[in-house]
Amino acid sequence: MRTIMTKSKSELVEICAVAGEIQASIIKSHLENEGIPVLLKYESMGRVLGVTVDGLGEVRVMVPSEFAEVAKQIIGPDV
């Protein structure tokens, strides 16, 4: 039997972009502890090579749009 996935009513929005997977993972953990689902979006080549220059190591933190404002408040303005 196949399960059909339906598209969620909410869209993912970027709340911040950080240089490197470690910082992004810390933010993700913090938001998930607050009950906010998170997706990290990044270029695979930066992750494979460990490069964090010219945007290759940039990681975008994405959350459903209904959580965006609360997530921004949680992570603060310095991110």
N, C-alpha and C positions, 0 to 999 in steps of 0.2 A: 504494500500500500504506500502511496506517495503522499507526503504532506506538502500542501501548497502554502508558501509564505505570502502573506499579504503586506502591502506597503503600509508602513506606519503613517498615521495622520500627521505626525509632526516631522518637520525637516531638521536635519542637523545643521547647526551653525557653528562657526569658528568663534571661540571666545578668547583665544590667544595663540600665539606662535612662539615657541621657544627653541633655543639652540641646543639640541641634544636630547636623546631618549631618556637619560637619567632624570633630568628636570621635568620632562613631560610625564614620566611615570610617577613621580612624586605628586604632581598636580592631579593626575588621574586617581591615584589612591586617596588623596584628600577628598576629592569630589565624590568618589564612590562611597566613602565612609559617611558622607552626608546624604546618601541615597540618590545621587545624580548619576545617570548612566553616561559613560564617556567613551569616545572613540578617538584613537590617536591616528593621525593621517601623516604619512611621510613618504619620501622617495626611497625606494628600496636600495638604490645604489649608495646613498649616504650611509645607510645602516650597515651595508655589507663592508664598505671600505672604512667606516669609522670617521668619515670626513664631516667637518662641521663648518665649512667655509662656503661662501657664495650661495647660501641657501640649501646646499645638499644635506646638511644635518638638521635642517629646520623640521620641527615636528609641530603640527597643528592640532590643537586640542578642540575636539568637536563635541557638542552636547545637543540634545533635542531642544528646539527653539523655546519650548515652554519653560525650560530650566536655565536659559542663557543669562538672564539678569541676576538670578540668585547665585549662579556659578561665578559670575564676574565679581560679585560682592565677596564671595568666599575666598577666592584666590587673591583678591586685592589688586590695587592699581600698579604695584611694582613689578608685575610679571610681564 
